[in-house]
């Protein structure tokens, strides 16, 4: 496992700041999509707009 972590760290270190930002943005939106999918599974009664609002709120009001 440490080898994989070391490889990942090396990849991130080799990225430019712009590439790191782009990767972070993609990760954020992927997480939002996963949250929306989870909400759809557990709350099929919610509309698409409600799903998107709840997912947004989860990220907007996230705590440590």
PDBQT receptor file of N, H, CA, C and O in Angstrom, charges set to zero:
ATOM      1  N   UNK A   1       0.827  -1.197   0.000  1.00  0.00    +0.000 N 
ATOM      2  CA  UNK A   1       0.000   0.000   0.000  1.00  0.00    +0.000 C 
ATOM      3  C   UNK A   1       0.864   1.251   0.000  1.00  0.00    +0.000 C 
ATOM      4  O   UNK A   1       0.535   2.227  -0.674  1.00  0.00    +0.000 OA
ATOM      5  N   UNK A   2       1.960   1.237   0.742  1.00  0.00    +0.000 N 
ATOM      6  H   UNK A   2       2.227   0.444   1.289  1.00  0.00    +0.000 HD
ATOM      7  CA  UNK A   2       2.828   2.407   0.765  1.00  0.00    +0.000 C 
ATOM      8  C   UNK A   2       3.393   2.716  -0.609  1.00  0.00    +0.000 C 
ATOM      9  O   UNK A   2       3.582   3.881  -0.958  1.00  0.00    +0.000 OA
ATOM     10  N   UNK A   3       3.662   1.677  -1.391  1.00  0.00    +0.000 N 
ATOM     11  H   UNK A   3       3.508   0.730  -1.108  1.00  0.00    +0.000 HD
ATOM     12  CA  UNK A   3       4.189   1.890  -2.730  1.00  0.00    +0.000 C 
ATOM     13  C   UNK A   3       3.183   2.659  -3.589  1.00  0.00    +0.000 C 
ATOM     14  O   UNK A   3       3.555   3.562  -4.339  1.00  0.00    +0.000 OA
ATOM     15  N   UNK A   4       1.908   2.292  -3.470  1.00  0.00    +0.000 N 
ATOM     16  H   UNK A   4       1.606   1.559  -2.861  1.00  0.00    +0.000 HD
ATOM     17  CA  UNK A   4       0.871   2.993  -4.238  1.00  0.00    +0.000 C 
ATOM     18  C   UNK A   4       0.761   4.442  -3.779  1.00  0.00    +0.000 C 
ATOM     19  O   UNK A   4       0.627   5.344  -4.606  1.00  0.00    +0.000 OA
ATOM     20  N   UNK A   5       0.816   4.673  -2.476  1.00  0.00    +0.000 N 
ATOM     21  H   UNK A   5       0.924   3.940  -1.804  1.00  0.00    +0.000 HD
ATOM     22  CA  UNK A   5       0.757   6.041  -1.959  1.00  0.00    +0.000 C 
ATOM     23  C   UNK A   5       1.961   6.854  -2.425  1.00  0.00    +0.000 C 
ATOM     24  O   UNK A   5       1.821   8.023  -2.785  1.00  0.00    +0.000 OA
ATOM     25  N   UNK A   6       3.126   6.245  -2.418  1.00  0.00    +0.000 N 
ATOM     26  H   UNK A   6       3.239   5.296  -2.126  1.00  0.00    +0.000 HD
ATOM     27  CA  UNK A   6       4.331   6.933  -2.884  1.00  0.00    +0.000 C 
ATOM     28  C   UNK A   6       4.213   7.287  -4.364  1.00  0.00    +0.000 C 
ATOM     29  O   UNK A   6       4.599   8.378  -4.786  1.00  0.00    +0.000 OA
ATOM     30  N   UNK A   7       3.682   6.368  -5.133  1.00  0.00    +0.000 N 
ATOM     31  H   UNK A   7       3.369   5.482  -4.790  1.00  0.00    +0.000 HD
ATOM     32  CA  UNK A   7       3.497   6.633  -6.558  1.00  0.00    +0.000 C 
ATOM     33  C   UNK A   7       2.512   7.772  -6.775  1.00  0.00    +0.000 C 
ATOM     34  O   UNK A   7       2.731   8.639  -7.621  1.00  0.00    +0.000 OA
ATOM     35  N   UNK A   8       1.426   7.767  -6.006  1.00  0.00    +0.000 N 
ATOM     36  H   UNK A   8       1.248   7.063  -5.319  1.00  0.00    +0.000 HD
ATOM     37  CA  UNK A   8       0.431   8.829  -6.147  1.00  0.00    +0.000 C 
ATOM     38  C   UNK A   8       1.032  10.179  -5.762  1.00  0.00    +0.000 C 
ATOM     39  O   UNK A   8       0.800  11.178  -6.442  1.00  0.00    +0.000 OA
ATOM     40  N   UNK A   9       1.792  10.212  -4.691  1.00  0.00    +0.000 N 
ATOM     41  H   UNK A   9       1.981   9.400  -4.138  1.00  0.00    +0.000 HD
ATOM     42  CA  UNK A   9       2.456  11.459  -4.279  1.00  0.00    +0.000 C 
ATOM     43  C   UNK A   9       3.392  11.967  -5.375  1.00  0.00    +0.000 C 
ATOM     44  O   UNK A   9       3.439  13.164  -5.658  1.00  0.00    +0.000 OA
ATOM     45  N   UNK A  10       4.128  11.055  -5.980  1.00  0.00    +0.000 N 
ATOM     46  H   UNK A  10       4.090  10.083  -5.750  1.00  0.00    +0.000 HD
ATOM     47  CA  UNK A  10       5.050  11.450  -7.047  1.00  0.00    +0.000 C 
ATOM     48  C   UNK A  10       4.282  12.039  -8.237  1.00  0.00    +0.000 C 
ATOM     49  O   UNK A  10       4.721  13.009  -8.855  1.00  0.00    +0.000 OA
ATOM     50  N   UNK A  11       3.148  11.444  -8.539  1.00  0.00    +0.000 N 
ATOM     51  H   UNK A  11       2.792  10.657  -8.037  1.00  0.00    +0.000 HD
ATOM     52  CA  UNK A  11       2.327  11.959  -9.643  1.00  0.00    +0.000 C 
ATOM     53  C   UNK A  11       1.853  13.377  -9.331  1.00  0.00    +0.000 C 
ATOM     54  O   UNK A  11       1.937  14.265 -10.179  1.00  0.00    +0.000 OA
ATOM     55  N   UNK A  12       1.351  13.589  -8.102  1.00  0.00    +0.000 N 
ATOM     56  H   UNK A  12       1.283  12.867  -7.413  1.00  0.00    +0.000 HD
ATOM     57  CA  UNK A  12       0.878  14.924  -7.727  1.00  0.00    +0.000 C 
ATOM     58  C   UNK A  12       2.010  15.946  -7.706  1.00  0.00    +0.000 C 
ATOM     59  O   UNK A  12       1.820  17.089  -8.122  1.00  0.00    +0.000 OA
ATOM     60  N   UNK A  13       3.171  15.550  -7.231  1.00  0.00    +0.000 N 
ATOM     61  H   UNK A  13       3.326  14.621  -6.893  1.00  0.00    +0.000 HD
ATOM     62  CA  UNK A  13       4.310  16.477  -7.203  1.00  0.00    +0.000 C 
ATOM     63  C   UNK A  13       4.746  16.884  -8.609  1.00  0.00    +0.000 C 
ATOM     64  O   UNK A  13       5.234  17.994  -8.816  1.00  0.00    +0.000 OA
ATOM     65  N   UNK A  14       4.568  15.988  -9.561  1.00  0.00    +0.000 N 
ATOM     66  H   UNK A  14       4.172  15.086  -9.392  1.00  0.00    +0.000 HD
ATOM     67  CA  UNK A  14       4.982  16.267 -10.938  1.00  0.00    +0.000 C 
ATOM     68  C   UNK A  14       3.983  17.162 -11.668  1.00  0.00    +0.000 C 
ATOM     69  O   UNK A  14       4.292  17.699 -12.732  1.00  0.00    +0.000 OA
ATOM     70  N   UNK A  15       2.801  17.320 -11.108  1.00  0.00    +0.000 N 
ATOM     71  H   UNK A  15       2.551  16.883 -10.244  1.00  0.00    +0.000 HD
ATOM     72  CA  UNK A  15       1.776  18.142 -11.756  1.00  0.00    +0.000 C 
ATOM     73  C   UNK A  15       2.064  19.628 -11.556  1.00  0.00    +0.000 C 
ATOM     74  O   UNK A  15       2.663  20.045 -10.564  1.00  0.00    +0.000 OA
ATOM     75  N   UNK A  16       1.624  20.391 -12.519  1.00  0.00    +0.000 N 
ATOM     76  H   UNK A  16       1.138  20.052 -13.324  1.00  0.00    +0.000 HD
ATOM     77  CA  UNK A  16       1.681  21.845 -12.362  1.00  0.00    +0.000 C 
ATOM     78  C   UNK A  16       0.536  22.261 -11.432  1.00  0.00    +0.000 C 
ATOM     79  O   UNK A  16      -0.408  21.495 -11.236  1.00  0.00    +0.000 OA
ATOM     80  N   UNK A  17       0.611  23.452 -10.866  1.00  0.00    +0.000 N 
ATOM     81  H   UNK A  17       1.378  24.074 -11.025  1.00  0.00    +0.000 HD
ATOM     82  CA  UNK A  17      -0.511  23.909 -10.034  1.00  0.00    +0.000 C 
ATOM     83  C   UNK A  17      -1.844  23.886 -10.793  1.00  0.00    +0.000 C 
ATOM     84  O   UNK A  17      -2.878  23.544 -10.220  1.00  0.00    +0.000 OA
ATOM     85  N   UNK A  18      -1.819  24.243 -12.056  1.00  0.00    +0.000 N 
ATOM     86  H   UNK A  18      -0.979  24.521 -12.522  1.00  0.00    +0.000 HD
ATOM     87  CA  UNK A  18      -3.045  24.220 -12.863  1.00  0.00    +0.000 C 
ATOM     88  C   UNK A  18      -3.585  22.794 -12.985  1.00  0.00    +0.000 C 
ATOM     89  O   UNK A  18      -4.794  22.582 -12.890  1.00  0.00    +0.000 OA
ATOM     90  N   UNK A  19      -2.706  21.821 -13.192  1.00  0.00    +0.000 N 
ATOM     91  H   UNK A  19      -1.724  21.993 -13.269  1.00  0.00    +0.000 HD
ATOM     92  CA  UNK A  19      -3.139  20.434 -13.294  1.00  0.00    +0.000 C 
ATOM     93  C   UNK A  19      -3.720  19.945 -11.970  1.00  0.00    +0.000 C 
ATOM     94  O   UNK A  19      -4.715  19.219 -11.963  1.00  0.00    +0.000 OA
ATOM     95  N   UNK A  20      -3.108  20.335 -10.849  1.00  0.00    +0.000 N 
ATOM     96  H   UNK A  20      -2.300  20.924 -10.855  1.00  0.00    +0.000 HD
ATOM     97  CA  UNK A  20      -3.622  19.946  -9.540  1.00  0.00    +0.000 C 
ATOM     98  C   UNK A  20      -4.997  20.549  -9.292  1.00  0.00    +0.000 C 
ATOM     99  O   UNK A  20      -5.891  19.885  -8.766  1.00  0.00    +0.000 OA
ATOM    100  N   UNK A  21      -5.159  21.808  -9.672  1.00  0.00    +0.000 N 
ATOM    101  H   UNK A  21      -4.433  22.347 -10.099  1.00  0.00    +0.000 HD
ATOM    102  CA  UNK A  21      -6.457  22.447  -9.516  1.00  0.00    +0.000 C 
ATOM    103  C   UNK A  21      -7.504  21.739 -10.362  1.00  0.00    +0.000 C 
ATOM    104  O   UNK A  21      -8.615  21.486  -9.896  1.00  0.00    +0.000 OA
ATOM    105  N   UNK A  22      -7.159  21.422 -11.589  1.00  0.00    +0.000 N 
ATOM    106  H   UNK A  22      -6.256  21.627 -11.968  1.00  0.00    +0.000 HD
ATOM    107  CA  UNK A  22      -8.087  20.717 -12.484  1.00  0.00    +0.000 C 
ATOM    108  C   UNK A  22      -8.471  19.359 -11.887  1.00  0.00    +0.000 C 
ATOM    109  O   UNK A  22      -9.641  18.978 -11.931  1.00  0.00    +0.000 OA
ATOM    110  N   UNK A  23      -7.507  18.633 -11.333  1.00  0.00    +0.000 N 
ATOM    111  H   UNK A  23      -6.557  18.943 -11.297  1.00  0.00    +0.000 HD
ATOM    112  CA  UNK A  23      -7.785  17.336 -10.710  1.00  0.00    +0.000 C 
ATOM    113  C   UNK A  23      -8.712  17.508  -9.504  1.00  0.00    +0.000 C 
ATOM    114  O   UNK A  23      -9.624  16.706  -9.303  1.00  0.00    +0.000 OA
ATOM    115  N   UNK A  24      -8.483  18.542  -8.708  1.00  0.00    +0.000 N 
ATOM    116  H   UNK A  24      -7.742  19.194  -8.870  1.00  0.00    +0.000 HD
ATOM    117  CA  UNK A  24      -9.330  18.795  -7.539  1.00  0.00    +0.000 C 
ATOM    118  C   UNK A  24     -10.756  19.133  -7.958  1.00  0.00    +0.000 C 
ATOM    119  O   UNK A  24     -11.712  18.683  -7.326  1.00  0.00    +0.000 OA
ATOM    120  N   UNK A  25     -10.902  19.916  -9.007  1.00  0.00    +0.000 N 
ATOM    121  H   UNK A  25     -10.126  20.281  -9.520  1.00  0.00    +0.000 HD
ATOM    122  CA  UNK A  25     -12.243  20.276  -9.498  1.00  0.00    +0.000 C 
ATOM    123  C   UNK A  25     -12.969  19.025  -9.997  1.00  0.00    +0.000 C 
ATOM    124  O   UNK A  25     -14.150  18.834  -9.709  1.00  0.00    +0.000 OA
ATOM    125  N   UNK A  26     -12.272  18.186 -10.733  1.00  0.00    +0.000 N 
ATOM    126  H   UNK A  26     -11.312  18.341 -10.967  1.00  0.00    +0.000 HD
ATOM    127  CA  UNK A  26     -12.889  16.936 -11.220  1.00  0.00    +0.000 C 
ATOM    128  C   UNK A  26     -13.308  16.049 -10.044  1.00  0.00    +0.000 C 
ATOM    129  O   UNK A  26     -14.385  15.454 -10.061  1.00  0.00    +0.000 OA
ATOM    130  N   UNK A  27     -12.454  15.966  -9.029  1.00  0.00    +0.000 N 
ATOM    131  H   UNK A  27     -11.579  16.449  -9.015  1.00  0.00    +0.000 HD
ATOM    132  CA  UNK A  27     -12.770  15.161  -7.851  1.00  0.00    +0.000 C 
ATOM    133  C   UNK A  27     -14.010  15.702  -7.141  1.00  0.00    +0.000 C 
ATOM    134  O   UNK A  27     -14.880  14.935  -6.728  1.00  0.00    +0.000 OA
ATOM    135  N   UNK A  28     -14.086  17.017  -7.004  1.00  0.00    +0.000 N 
ATOM    136  H   UNK A  28     -13.379  17.640  -7.340  1.00  0.00    +0.000 HD
ATOM    137  CA  UNK A  28     -15.243  17.647  -6.366  1.00  0.00    +0.000 C 
ATOM    138  C   UNK A  28     -16.533  17.293  -7.100  1.00  0.00    +0.000 C 
ATOM    139  O   UNK A  28     -17.509  16.876  -6.477  1.00  0.00    +0.000 OA
ATOM    140  N   UNK A  29     -16.539  17.456  -8.419  1.00  0.00    +0.000 N 
ATOM    141  H   UNK A  29     -15.746  17.794  -8.925  1.00  0.00    +0.000 HD
ATOM    142  CA  UNK A  29     -17.761  17.190  -9.176  1.00  0.00    +0.000 C 
ATOM    143  C   UNK A  29     -18.096  15.703  -9.209  1.00  0.00    +0.000 C 
ATOM    144  O   UNK A  29     -19.270  15.336  -9.252  1.00  0.00    +0.000 OA
ATOM    145  N   UNK A  30     -17.087  14.852  -9.189  1.00  0.00    +0.000 N 
ATOM    146  H   UNK A  30     -16.134  15.151  -9.153  1.00  0.00    +0.000 HD
ATOM    147  CA  UNK A  30     -17.347  13.409  -9.100  1.00  0.00    +0.000 C 
ATOM    148  C   UNK A  30     -18.005  13.078  -7.765  1.00  0.00    +0.000 C 
ATOM    149  O   UNK A  30     -18.930  12.268  -7.705  1.00  0.00    +0.000 OA
ATOM    150  N   UNK A  31     -17.525  13.706  -6.698  1.00  0.00    +0.000 N 
ATOM    151  H   UNK A  31     -16.773  14.364  -6.746  1.00  0.00    +0.000 HD
ATOM    152  CA  UNK A  31     -18.122  13.484  -5.383  1.00  0.00    +0.000 C 
ATOM    153  C   UNK A  31     -19.565  13.979  -5.355  1.00  0.00    +0.000 C 
ATOM    154  O   UNK A  31     -20.430  13.332  -4.765  1.00  0.00    +0.000 OA
ATOM    155  N   UNK A  32     -19.826  15.102  -5.977  1.00  0.00    +0.000 N 
ATOM    156  H   UNK A  32     -19.123  15.628  -6.457  1.00  0.00    +0.000 HD
ATOM    157  CA  UNK A  32     -21.201  15.616  -6.039  1.00  0.00    +0.000 C 
ATOM    158  C   UNK A  32     -22.104  14.629  -6.783  1.00  0.00    +0.000 C 
ATOM    159  O   UNK A  32     -23.228  14.371  -6.353  1.00  0.00    +0.000 OA
ATOM    160  N   UNK A  33     -21.615  14.079  -7.892  1.00  0.00    +0.000 N 
ATOM    161  H   UNK A  33     -20.702  14.288  -8.241  1.00  0.00    +0.000 HD
ATOM    162  CA  UNK A  33     -22.412  13.107  -8.641  1.00  0.00    +0.000 C 
ATOM    163  C   UNK A  33     -22.696  11.862  -7.811  1.00  0.00    +0.000 C 
ATOM    164  O   UNK A  33     -23.805  11.329  -7.852  1.00  0.00    +0.000 OA
ATOM    165  N   UNK A  34     -21.706  11.397  -7.062  1.00  0.00    +0.000 N 
ATOM    166  H   UNK A  34     -20.805  11.830  -7.030  1.00  0.00    +0.000 HD
ATOM    167  CA  UNK A  34     -21.905  10.233  -6.202  1.00  0.00    +0.000 C 
ATOM    168  C   UNK A  34     -22.924  10.534  -5.108  1.00  0.00    +0.000 C 
ATOM    169  O   UNK A  34     -23.762   9.690  -4.793  1.00  0.00    +0.000 OA
ATOM    170  N   UNK A  35     -22.858  11.731  -4.530  1.00  0.00    +0.000 N 
ATOM    171  H   UNK A  35     -22.177  12.417  -4.786  1.00  0.00    +0.000 HD
ATOM    172  CA  UNK A  35     -23.820  12.119  -3.501  1.00  0.00    +0.000 C 
ATOM    173  C   UNK A  35     -25.225  12.160  -4.086  1.00  0.00    +0.000 C 
ATOM    174  O   UNK A  35     -26.171  11.687  -3.455  1.00  0.00    +0.000 OA
ATOM    175  N   UNK A  36     -25.372  12.714  -5.273  1.00  0.00    +0.000 N 
ATOM    176  H   UNK A  36     -24.604  13.098  -5.786  1.00  0.00    +0.000 HD
ATOM    177  CA  UNK A  36     -26.678  12.748  -5.927  1.00  0.00    +0.000 C 
ATOM    178  C   UNK A  36     -27.205  11.336  -6.172  1.00  0.00    +0.000 C 
ATOM    179  O   UNK A  36     -28.386  11.068  -5.955  1.00  0.00    +0.000 OA
ATOM    180  N   UNK A  37     -26.346  10.446  -6.617  1.00  0.00    +0.000 N 
ATOM    181  H   UNK A  37     -25.386  10.664  -6.794  1.00  0.00    +0.000 HD
ATOM    182  CA  UNK A  37     -26.764   9.056  -6.864  1.00  0.00    +0.000 C 
ATOM    183  C   UNK A  37     -27.209   8.398  -5.560  1.00  0.00    +0.000 C 
ATOM    184  O   UNK A  37     -28.201   7.670  -5.539  1.00  0.00    +0.000 OA
ATOM    185  N   UNK A  38     -26.492   8.648  -4.492  1.00  0.00    +0.000 N 
ATOM    186  H   UNK A  38     -25.686   9.239  -4.510  1.00  0.00    +0.000 HD
ATOM    187  CA  UNK A  38     -26.865   8.100  -3.187  1.00  0.00    +0.000 C 
ATOM    188  C   UNK A  38     -28.215   8.646  -2.741  1.00  0.00    +0.000 C 
ATOM    189  O   UNK A  38     -29.070   7.892  -2.276  1.00  0.00    +0.000 OA
ATOM    190  N   UNK A  39     -28.406   9.939  -2.880  1.00  0.00    +0.000 N 
ATOM    191  H   UNK A  39     -27.712  10.551  -3.258  1.00  0.00    +0.000 HD
ATOM    192  CA  UNK A  39     -29.682  10.538  -2.493  1.00  0.00    +0.000 C 
ATOM    193  C   UNK A  39     -30.830   9.974  -3.321  1.00  0.00    +0.000 C 
ATOM    194  O   UNK A  39     -31.918   9.750  -2.790  1.00  0.00    +0.000 OA
ATOM    195  N   UNK A  40     -30.608   9.742  -4.611  1.00  0.00    +0.000 N 
ATOM    196  H   UNK A  40     -29.724   9.923  -5.042  1.00  0.00    +0.000 HD
ATOM    197  CA  UNK A  40     -31.656   9.165  -5.460  1.00  0.00    +0.000 C 
ATOM    198  C   UNK A  40     -32.021   7.752  -5.003  1.00  0.00    +0.000 C 
ATOM    199  O   UNK A  40     -33.186   7.357  -5.045  1.00  0.00    +0.000 OA
ATOM    200  N   UNK A  41     -31.011   7.000  -4.568  1.00  0.00    +0.000 N 
ATOM    201  H   UNK A  41     -30.065   7.321  -4.534  1.00  0.00    +0.000 HD
ATOM    202  CA  UNK A  41     -31.243   5.627  -4.104  1.00  0.00    +0.000 C 
ATOM    203  C   UNK A  41     -32.059   5.621  -2.817  1.00  0.00    +0.000 C 
ATOM    204  O   UNK A  41     -33.025   4.870  -2.687  1.00  0.00    +0.000 OA
ATOM    205  N   UNK A  42     -31.664   6.461  -1.874  1.00  0.00    +0.000 N 
ATOM    206  H   UNK A  42     -30.879   7.072  -1.980  1.00  0.00    +0.000 HD
ATOM    207  CA  UNK A  42     -32.310   6.444  -0.568  1.00  0.00    +0.000 C 
ATOM    208  C   UNK A  42     -33.560   7.313  -0.481  1.00  0.00    +0.000 C 
ATOM    209  O   UNK A  42     -34.348   7.164   0.453  1.00  0.00    +0.000 OA
ATOM    210  N   UNK A  43     -33.751   8.212  -1.431  1.00  0.00    +0.000 N 
ATOM    211  H   UNK A  43     -33.111   8.333  -2.189  1.00  0.00    +0.000 HD
ATOM    212  CA  UNK A  43     -34.908   9.107  -1.428  1.00  0.00    +0.000 C 
ATOM    213  C   UNK A  43     -35.507   9.222  -2.834  1.00  0.00    +0.000 C 
ATOM    214  O   UNK A  43     -35.457  10.288  -3.447  1.00  0.00    +0.000 OA
ATOM    215  N   UNK A  44     -36.070   8.131  -3.337  1.00  0.00    +0.000 N 
ATOM    216  H   UNK A  44     -36.111   7.265  -2.839  1.00  0.00    +0.000 HD
ATOM    217  CA  UNK A  44     -36.613   8.164  -4.704  1.00  0.00    +0.000 C 
ATOM    218  C   UNK A  44     -37.790   9.127  -4.864  1.00  0.00    +0.000 C 
ATOM    219  O   UNK A  44     -38.165   9.474  -5.984  1.00  0.00    +0.000 OA
ATOM    220  N   UNK A  45     -38.360   9.549  -3.759  1.00  0.00    +0.000 N 
ATOM    221  H   UNK A  45     -38.055   9.267  -2.850  1.00  0.00    +0.000 HD
ATOM    222  CA  UNK A  45     -39.505  10.462  -3.831  1.00  0.00    +0.000 C 
ATOM    223  C   UNK A  45     -39.099  11.899  -4.146  1.00  0.00    +0.000 C 
ATOM    224  O   UNK A  45     -39.951  12.713  -4.501  1.00  0.00    +0.000 OA
ATOM    225  N   UNK A  46     -37.809  12.224  -4.022  1.00  0.00    +0.000 N 
ATOM    226  H   UNK A  46     -37.117  11.563  -3.734  1.00  0.00    +0.000 HD
ATOM    227  CA  UNK A  46     -37.352  13.594  -4.254  1.00  0.00    +0.000 C 
ATOM    228  C   UNK A  46     -37.233  13.904  -5.744  1.00  0.00    +0.000 C 
ATOM    229  O   UNK A  46     -36.873  13.039  -6.543  1.00  0.00    +0.000 OA
ATOM    230  N   UNK A  47     -37.535  15.125  -6.100  1.00  0.00    +0.000 N 
ATOM    231  H   UNK A  47     -37.827  15.828  -5.451  1.00  0.00    +0.000 HD
ATOM    232  CA  UNK A  47     -37.377  15.571  -7.491  1.00  0.00    +0.000 C 
ATOM    233  C   UNK A  47     -35.893  15.787  -7.788  1.00  0.00    +0.000 C 
ATOM    234  O   UNK A  47     -35.059  15.819  -6.883  1.00  0.00    +0.000 OA
ATOM    235  N   UNK A  48     -35.590  15.930  -9.059  1.00  0.00    +0.000 N 
ATOM    236  H   UNK A  48     -36.268  15.903  -9.794  1.00  0.00    +0.000 HD
ATOM    237  CA  UNK A  48     -34.202  16.170  -9.460  1.00  0.00    +0.000 C 
ATOM    238  C   UNK A  48     -33.675  17.474  -8.853  1.00  0.00    +0.000 C 
ATOM    239  O   UNK A  48     -32.523  17.548  -8.425  1.00  0.00    +0.000 OA
ATOM    240  N   UNK A  49     -34.522  18.486  -8.821  1.00  0.00    +0.000 N 
ATOM    241  H   UNK A  49     -35.458  18.426  -9.168  1.00  0.00    +0.000 HD
ATOM    242  CA  UNK A  49     -34.110  19.769  -8.238  1.00  0.00    +0.000 C 
ATOM    243  C   UNK A  49     -33.826  19.625  -6.744  1.00  0.00    +0.000 C 
ATOM    244  O   UNK A  49     -32.875  20.213  -6.228  1.00  0.00    +0.000 OA
ATOM    245  N   UNK A  50     -34.659  18.837  -6.050  1.00  0.00    +0.000 N 
ATOM    246  H   UNK A  50     -35.431  18.360  -6.469  1.00  0.00    +0.000 HD
ATOM    247  CA  UNK A  50     -34.429  18.615  -4.615  1.00  0.00    +0.000 C 
ATOM    248  C   UNK A  50     -33.144  17.829  -4.370  1.00  0.00    +0.000 C 
ATOM    249  O   UNK A  50     -32.403  18.112  -3.429  1.00  0.00    +0.000 OA
ATOM    250  N   UNK A  51     -32.888  16.846  -5.219  1.00  0.00    +0.000 N 
ATOM    251  H   UNK A  51     -33.490  16.616  -5.983  1.00  0.00    +0.000 HD
ATOM    252  CA  UNK A  51     -31.651  16.056  -5.110  1.00  0.00    +0.000 C 
ATOM    253  C   UNK A  51     -30.446  16.974  -5.259  1.00  0.00    +0.000 C 
ATOM    254  O   UNK A  51     -29.529  16.945  -4.438  1.00  0.00    +0.000 OA
ATOM    255  N   UNK A  52     -30.450  17.783  -6.303  1.00  0.00    +0.000 N 
ATOM    256  H   UNK A  52     -31.195  17.807  -6.970  1.00  0.00    +0.000 HD
ATOM    257  CA  UNK A  52     -29.327  18.685  -6.551  1.00  0.00    +0.000 C 
ATOM    258  C   UNK A  52     -29.152  19.680  -5.405  1.00  0.00    +0.000 C 
ATOM    259  O   UNK A  52     -28.024  19.980  -5.014  1.00  0.00    +0.000 OA
ATOM    260  N   UNK A  53     -30.249  20.191  -4.867  1.00  0.00    +0.000 N 
ATOM    261  H   UNK A  53     -31.165  19.948  -5.184  1.00  0.00    +0.000 HD
ATOM    262  CA  UNK A  53     -30.171  21.146  -3.760  1.00  0.00    +0.000 C 
ATOM    263  C   UNK A  53     -29.598  20.483  -2.510  1.00  0.00    +0.000 C 
ATOM    264  O   UNK A  53     -28.763  21.069  -1.822  1.00  0.00    +0.000 OA
ATOM    265  N   UNK A  54     -30.043  19.265  -2.217  1.00  0.00    +0.000 N 
ATOM    266  H   UNK A  54     -30.722  18.789  -2.775  1.00  0.00    +0.000 HD
ATOM    267  CA  UNK A  54     -29.522  18.571  -1.031  1.00  0.00    +0.000 C 
ATOM    268  C   UNK A  54     -28.041  18.233  -1.186  1.00  0.00    +0.000 C 
ATOM    269  O   UNK A  54     -27.270  18.368  -0.236  1.00  0.00    +0.000 OA
ATOM    270  N   UNK A  55     -27.643  17.795  -2.374  1.00  0.00    +0.000 N 
ATOM    271  H   UNK A  55     -28.269  17.685  -3.145  1.00  0.00    +0.000 HD
ATOM    272  CA  UNK A  55     -26.231  17.488  -2.610  1.00  0.00    +0.000 C 
ATOM    273  C   UNK A  55     -25.387  18.758  -2.461  1.00  0.00    +0.000 C 
ATOM    274  O   UNK A  55     -24.326  18.743  -1.837  1.00  0.00    +0.000 OA
ATOM    275  N   UNK A  56     -25.873  19.847  -3.040  1.00  0.00    +0.000 N 
ATOM    276  H   UNK A  56     -26.735  19.859  -3.547  1.00  0.00    +0.000 HD
ATOM    277  CA  UNK A  56     -25.170  21.128  -2.917  1.00  0.00    +0.000 C 
ATOM    278  C   UNK A  56     -25.022  21.515  -1.453  1.00  0.00    +0.000 C 
ATOM    279  O   UNK A  56     -23.948  21.935  -1.020  1.00  0.00    +0.000 OA
ATOM    280  N   UNK A  57     -26.099  21.373  -0.694  1.00  0.00    +0.000 N 
ATOM    281  H   UNK A  57     -26.971  21.032  -1.045  1.00  0.00    +0.000 HD
ATOM    282  CA  UNK A  57     -26.060  21.741   0.713  1.00  0.00    +0.000 C 
ATOM    283  C   UNK A  57     -25.093  20.872   1.512  1.00  0.00    +0.000 C 
ATOM    284  O   UNK A  57     -24.444  21.355   2.440  1.00  0.00    +0.000 OA
ATOM    285  N   UNK A  58     -24.995  19.594   1.156  1.00  0.00    +0.000 N 
ATOM    286  H   UNK A  58     -25.522  19.201   0.403  1.00  0.00    +0.000 HD
ATOM    287  CA  UNK A  58     -24.048  18.712   1.852  1.00  0.00    +0.000 C 
ATOM    288  C   UNK A  58     -22.617  19.227   1.714  1.00  0.00    +0.000 C 
ATOM    289  O   UNK A  58     -21.831  19.167   2.660  1.00  0.00    +0.000 OA
ATOM    290  N   UNK A  59     -22.297  19.725   0.547  1.00  0.00    +0.000 N 
ATOM    291  H   UNK A  59     -22.936  19.774  -0.221  1.00  0.00    +0.000 HD
ATOM    292  CA  UNK A  59     -20.944  20.226   0.319  1.00  0.00    +0.000 C 
ATOM    293  C   UNK A  59     -20.777  21.650   0.832  1.00  0.00    +0.000 C 
ATOM    294  O   UNK A  59     -19.706  22.023   1.309  1.00  0.00    +0.000 OA
ATOM    295  N   UNK A  60     -21.824  22.430   0.735  1.00  0.00    +0.000 N 
ATOM    296  H   UNK A  60     -22.694  22.127   0.348  1.00  0.00    +0.000 HD
ATOM    297  CA  UNK A  60     -21.766  23.816   1.181  1.00  0.00    +0.000 C 
ATOM    298  C   UNK A  60     -21.604  23.909   2.692  1.00  0.00    +0.000 C 
ATOM    299  O   UNK A  60     -20.872  24.763   3.193  1.00  0.00    +0.000 OA
ATOM    300  N   UNK A  61     -22.287  23.032   3.414  1.00  0.00    +0.000 N 
ATOM    301  H   UNK A  61     -22.882  22.339   3.007  1.00  0.00    +0.000 HD
ATOM    302  CA  UNK A  61     -22.279  23.087   4.868  1.00  0.00    +0.000 C 
ATOM    303  C   UNK A  61     -21.462  21.965   5.493  1.00  0.00    +0.000 C 
ATOM    304  O   UNK A  61     -21.678  21.621   6.655  1.00  0.00    +0.000 OA
ATOM    305  N   UNK A  62     -20.532  21.394   4.746  1.00  0.00    +0.000 N 
ATOM    306  H   UNK A  62     -20.356  21.674   3.802  1.00  0.00    +0.000 HD
ATOM    307  CA  UNK A  62     -19.703  20.293   5.265  1.00  0.00    +0.000 C 
ATOM    308  C   UNK A  62     -18.839  20.789   6.425  1.00  0.00    +0.000 C 
ATOM    309  O   UNK A  62     -18.347  21.918   6.427  1.00  0.00    +0.000 OA
ATOM    310  N   UNK A  63     -18.680  19.929   7.380  1.00  0.00    +0.000 N 
ATOM    311  H   UNK A  63     -19.080  19.013   7.378  1.00  0.00    +0.000 HD
ATOM    312  CA  UNK A  63     -17.837  20.205   8.556  1.00  0.00    +0.000 C 
ATOM    313  C   UNK A  63     -16.700  19.189   8.593  1.00  0.00    +0.000 C 
ATOM    314  O   UNK A  63     -16.747  18.146   7.940  1.00  0.00    +0.000 OA
ATOM    315  N   UNK A  64     -15.707  19.517   9.354  1.00  0.00    +0.000 N 
ATOM    316  H   UNK A  64     -15.669  20.365   9.884  1.00  0.00    +0.000 HD
ATOM    317  CA  UNK A  64     -14.578  18.586   9.548  1.00  0.00    +0.000 C 
ATOM    318  C   UNK A  64     -15.031  17.315  10.222  1.00  0.00    +0.000 C 
ATOM    319  O   UNK A  64     -14.220  16.421  10.464  1.00  0.00    +0.000 OA
TER     320      UNK A  64
